[in-house]
C-alpha cells in the first residue's frame, strides 16, 4: 500500500472524508477546530495578536471564534462567539499575502474577508495547520465546479512515476509507451482527523509500480492555496495574493524520464493516442521541465553549457471542452484567464513571455541539505519565476507543449538543481503553472494546472532515448 505523507494528505482532504475517531465519540466530521492567533481590529488602540478558539463548520460554511474551547457538540448551543463569518455569501474571499507585514507572530498567516470589506487576519502555529485551514476555507469559498472530477484514478503514460488522480472513473488506461494495463484499486489511509482515498497499483511491470518508485501524484485541485497567484485591483501597489479559482486544465498524467541530453518536444516522442478521451478529440497542454544533473561550468572562465544529462518532468493536462469552446470562439473569451491562455497559444503571441512556474517544497524541515543548498531553498522556495527566455513551444496533432529549459538558467539556479536527484526522494513537491496578469483587467490570475509529487525517487526513472 502507498502511504501518503501526513502533510500531503492533510492538505488534500476530500469533502467526503470522515474521521473515524470523531465518529466514535459522536462528533460531527464537518467541524474543524483549533486555537489560532487573531489580530485585534481595534481602531484606536495598538493592534495585537490574541489566541482564539476557531470552529469551522464545513457543511454550512460558517467560521466562529471564541475565547475558550468547548466540546464540539456544544458549539451550536453557545451564544458567546466573539465573531461569526459566513463564508458562502458573496464577497467572501481568502487572501494569502505575499509580503508579510511586520510584527506577525508566525509566518503562517492568512486573511479571511467577508462582505468584501471585513477582514480577519489569522496566524497558524505550523505550516501543516496553515495548509489544513486554508484548504478547508478555500473549499467553502471556491467549491469544486459541478461536474468536475475528483478522487478518482487515471493511470499515467507507461513510464510515469505515478498515476494522476483526476479522471471521471477508475477505468484503466493503456500507457502512452504501451505498458500492460494497470489494475487500480482504492485503499484507505487514516491520518489524524480524516480518512483520505488514494490509489494503489498492482499487476504491472516492477519498474512501474509505485512502491518501487516510493512516491505518488496528488490531485491538482488541492494545491490552489499554496500556489496563490496575484489578485487585483492595483496588484503592483498592494502585492496581494489569494487562493486561485479551480485550475483551468485537468491533470491526466505525469512522466519522469532520465536522458543523456535534453529531450525536446516530448509530445512527438511518446504515444499520446492512449490519452485520447472516450468522446471527443485529443486536446492536451503539455509542460516539459528539463532539469540538468551535471555540474555547471564556472561562468567566468568555463565553457558555456546548454545541454547534457538530466531529467524531464512532464505533466499532461487535458483542455476541458468548455475551455476549448471559449478558445475557438471568435473574439475575446469572457474569462480573463482564458483570454491570456488563448493569446499564449497563438504563434508570435504577446503573452508568450508571461509563462510562470511555481515550485514549493512542502516539507523543507525534513531535508538534509548543505549550507548553500539550504540557503537557496529558503530564498527561492515558493517564488514564482518567469520562464522566459528559456522556453520553447511546440504544436503537434492534438497537443500544445511548453518546454522549460533549466539547462540555460543562471549559474546559481543550475548549481542548486544539480543535487535534485539526491533529495527529491525525500521531498513533497508542489508545482503549478500560471500566465502572468499585468493589468487589472487581466487579474485575478488563475492556475493553469498543478501537481503534487510526493517523495518520488527519480533515480529509478526510465531513460528516454
Protein Blocks (a to p, Z undefined) as FASTA:
>chain_A
ZZddfklmmmmccfkbccfklmmnopafkbccdddddddfbfkbccddddddddddfkno
pacddfbdcdfklmmmpckbfbdcdfkbghiacdddfbacehiabfcdcdddehhlaccd
dddfbfklmmmmmmmmmmmmmgcdehiaehiacdddfklcbdcdfbfbfcdcddfkopad
dddddddddehjbccdddddehiafklpmklnopadddfklmmmmmpccddehklmnopa
cdddddfbdcfbdcddddfbdcehkllmmccklmpcfbdcdddddddddddfbdcddfkl
pccdfbdcdddddddddddfklmmmmmpgcjdfblklmmmmmmmpghiaklmmcccdddd
fblmlpccdfklmmmmmmmgopacdfbfcbccdddehiacddddfklmcfklmmmmmmmm
mmmmmcccddddddddfbfklpccddfbdcddehiafklpccdZZ
